[in-house]
């Protein structure tokens, strides 16, 4: 005997309840905010950062700021954020990084993919 595919009404029963949020970050994930200083605009830095973040399975963004910095926001497991931060501070980046100022906190969720802005 084969089971029928769930109908629309049956799928609603599996929807999250009031205490669950669709955009909530998985438990234990963190958020990294990093402001990267140096020659980091117009050199492929955001694309490079996006590639590293996706390789690490992180979500977030890399955004040019008006003052010439790049603001990197990433969420995911702490060890993967550590790896991204180490990459941002490495000699392997495009351009020339002089300083990376970072802060950490709990993940806020609501992010998907990793985008360049």
N, C-alpha and C positions, 0 to 999 in steps of 0.2 A: 504494500500500500504506500503510495507516495503522498507527501503532504503538499497542500496547495500553498502557493506563495502568499505572504501576508497581504491583507487588504490595507487600504489607507487607514481604517480605524484601528487595526491591530498594530500598525507601525506607530501610531500616536501613543499607545501604551508604553512603548520603549523610550519615549522622549524624556529628557532630563526633567527632574522635579524642581521645585522652587529653590532648593539648596544648591543645585548644580548649575554652573554657568558654562555655556558652550565655548566661550572665549577664555576660560580660566586656564592658567598655566598648570602643568602637571606639578604635583607636590614635590618640593625639593629643588625646583628650578630657581635660578637667580637671574637678575638683570644686571648687565654691565652697561654703564655709560662711560664712554672714553672720548676725550677731546684731543685730537691729534694735531700737533703743531709742526710747522716746517713747510717745506715745499711739497704740498700734498694735493693741490688742485691743478687740474690740467695735465696730469701725468699718469692717469689710469689707476690712481690709488683706490677710489671707491669700487671700481670693478674688481681689483685685486682683493680688496677686503671682502666683497660679496662672495668671491670664489672661495676664499679661506673659510668664511662662515658657513657656506653651504656644505663644504667638505666635512665640517665638524658637526653638521646637523643643527645649526643654530638658526633662529629667526630674528629679524630685526631690520635695521637700515644703516646706511652710511650717507650722510648729508653734508654737502658743502655749506659752510657758514660765510656770512658777509665779511668776516675778518680774516679769511684765508685758512681757517682750520677745517677739519672734517670731524663731525660728531658721529660717533658710532654707537648705536644702541643694539644690544644683542641679548637674547634670552635663551637659557638652556641650562644644562648641568654645569656645576661649578668647574669641574675639571676641563670641560670643553671651552668655557669662557676663559680659563687660565691659558689655554693653548692659543686662543685668538689674541689675547692680550700680549702674549709672548711674541706672536707673529707681527703684531703692530709695532712692537718695540725692536724687532730684528733688523738686520741690515738687508733683508731680502725684499723690502717694500719698494714699490716704485717711488720716485722722487726722493726726498730727504726728510726723514722724521727727526725732529730735534727733541721733542718732549711729548709724552702721552700722560695726560692727567685723567685718572679713572676713579669711578665710584661704583659700589655694588649695593644691591638691595634685593628684596624679594621680587620675583617675576610678577608683572602686572597682567600678563596675558593679552589677548586681543591681537596678537601679531601672527602673520603667516608669511612664509617665504622670507627672502632677504632682498631688500630693494635699494637701489641707488636713487638718491634725490639730489 
